[in-house]
Structures are given as C-alpha cells and as structure tokens.
C-alpha cells in the first residue's frame, strides 16, 4: 500500500488528472502532500520501498527491514 501511495504522489507531480491515481478517494491529500516532495525524493523513496519488499522476500527480518526503510524515508534530500 505504501508503494501505491508514493506512486500516486509521483504521478500527481506531473498531472492533475485524478483518474491516473490508484487512491482516487484520497486525491485531495495526495495532491496536497506531493507539494512537499521533490521528484528526486519521491523516486528515491519508491526505490527504497521496493528494496525493502525485496529484502523481505529473501527472508530478511521484517522488523529490521521496515525500521531501516522508515529511517531512510524520513531522511531529507
């Protein structure tokens, strides 16, 4: 779900069309939040989320993987 949220934030940086969002019901929040992020930060966070998903598929401790992901998402760019 987090990946879809970040994907919607990134999409909202390039379009005002709500039909392109997965979370159409949260479109106002998405467009509001997307203004707080740069495109570079959103892309970096999306790759971080995808890496974490990959780690968990490879049986890395989920608590540690998610904790590390949260720290990286919090970092300012």
C-alpha positions in Angstrom: 0.0 0.0 0.0 2.9 2.4 0.8 4.3 1.8 -2.7 1.0 2.7 -4.3 0.8 5.9 -2.1 4.2 7.0 -3.2 3.4 6.2 -6.8 0.4 8.4 -6.6 2.4 11.2 -5.1 4.9 10.9 -8.0 2.1 10.8 -10.6 0.4 13.9 -9.1 3.7 15.8 -9.7 3.1 15.5 -13.4 -0.7 15.5 -13.9 -3.8 17.0 -12.3 -5.9 14.1 -13.6 -7.3 12.1 -10.7 -8.2 9.2 -12.9 -4.5 8.2 -13.0 -4.3 7.6 -9.3 -4.8 4.3 -7.5 -6.1 6.1 -4.4 -8.7 8.3 -6.1 -10.7 8.6 -2.9 -7.6 10.3 -1.3 -6.8 12.5 -4.2 -7.0 15.8 -2.3 -4.5 14.5 0.3 -2.2 13.2 -2.5 -2.1 16.4 -4.3 -1.5 18.3 -1.1 1.3 16.0 0.1 3.0 15.8 -3.3 3.9 19.5 -3.0 6.1 18.7 0.0 8.4 16.3 -2.0 10.7 16.8 -4.9 10.6 14.4 -7.8 14.0 13.1 -6.8 12.9 12.4 -3.2 9.8 10.5 -4.4 11.8 8.4 -6.8 14.4 7.6 -4.1 11.7 6.6 -1.6 10.0 4.4 -4.2 13.2 2.5 -4.8 13.7 2.3 -1.0 10.3 0.7 -0.6 10.9 -1.7 -3.5 14.3 -2.7 -2.0 12.6 -3.4 1.4 10.0 -5.6 -0.3 12.8 -7.5 -2.0 14.6 -7.9 1.3 11.5 -9.3 2.9 11.0 -11.8 0.1 14.6 -13.0 0.8 13.7 -13.7 4.5 15.4 -10.7 6.0 14.0 -9.9 9.4 10.8 -7.8 8.6 11.1 -5.7 11.7 14.6 -4.7 10.9 13.8 -4.1 7.1 10.8 -1.9 7.9 12.7 0.0 10.6 15.6 0.7 8.1 13.1 1.7 5.4 11.4 4.1 7.8 14.7 5.8 8.7 15.5 6.2 5.0 12.0 7.6 4.2 12.5 10.2 7.0 15.8 11.4 5.6 15.7 14.8 3.9 17.1 15.1 0.4 
